[in-house]
């Protein structure tokens, strides 16, 4: 029996009905703030583009970058411990040394620790310096406002004050439609990177905003990644429109999506965005998207906070933070150890976050794990490891209504209640 609703997972191809030319909007906002903009295939390619750009500005090319030249100086990048391989690999394959800095229990940056790492002074109480970082006069630092709920402005200010020549990369993937807001912040980043395809039904799409002139992208045209994703998004549309929603079709488009991700090459050769996506992005209902996401975020948050287990067995990340203008997802932090301790039955006493995610999926609610983190990062930052093992992210996007949000909350609370008995 199919679930009443299917909420979450990958987007499908939607008919173009909006009035916003998103690439033009982002280009205009970037130019108004003094930035150039480059549209690329995905976030991984965008980070690879930035890694190459920094190498070029410092007189060389990464060890395995598209230029194939050796790098004249050893480059290092400081990254938050809570990030995934697709953020790390575009730098590591070019020979960057990746040093992880800690995040706090609210997922804001532990700026004291970061600055200590940059200066070579941060020491773990038991094991000495974390990451082996030496002093760095012009450090490369990547920061991220998770879900629009963990501001990075103060951290950027302190980095700039301590290291005026620092290169700050801000990942705004969770804030893409709110370009006006993130570009008007007092402390400017040197680069902004955002993945567009995480927000809507397009086969590919991301951007880099840069202060400097940037450099040309040598690779363009449709790749296996774009072709496979386009086919998958069309098949998902067919699946959603069918009365019986055949499992065979679902399995097929999910396989295509997996194959598409596997086709990426860790950002070694950044590709430009496809013409297919550019055409789709010319007619985005940006205001409708923002309105629906805002309403859905508030509705789901409210329903979850009414549950008897809220605050004990699960929490919402920074529930008192202002609701973003255009929310990305709603992050829920489960307390798996507490659930195991209080559960009466074997299922509850052995539950993991991943098993709970599977239970929700069987009810038609897909709440993915966004960051399975690096083992070194997990060891360096217990808070990041906790989030990686306990957090789920709920879709609240414009495909859904507040009624869908009530249903998602009901499924979550019912499954949690079952575990306790």
Secondary structure, 3 states (H helix, E strand, C coil): CCCCCCECCCCCCCCCCCCECHHHHHHHHHHHCCCEEEEECCHHHHHHHHHHHHHHHCCCCCCCCCCCCCCCCCCEEEEECCCCHHHHHHHHCCCCEEEEECECCCCCECHHHHHHHHHCCCEECCCEECCCCCCCCCCEEEEECHHHCCCCHHHHHHHHHHCCCCEEEEECHHHHHHHHHHHCCCCCCCEEEEECCCCCCCCCCEEEEECCCCCCCCECCCCHHHHHHHHHHHHHHHHHHCCCCCHHHHHHHHHHHHHHHHCCCCCCCCEECCHHHHHHCCCECHHHHHHHHHHHHHHHHHHHHCCCCECCCEEECCCCCCCCCCCCEEEEEECHHHHHHHCCCHHHHCCCHHHHHHHHHHCCECCCCCCCCCHHHHHHCHHHHHHHHHEEEEECCCCCCHHHHHHHHHHHHHHHHHHCC
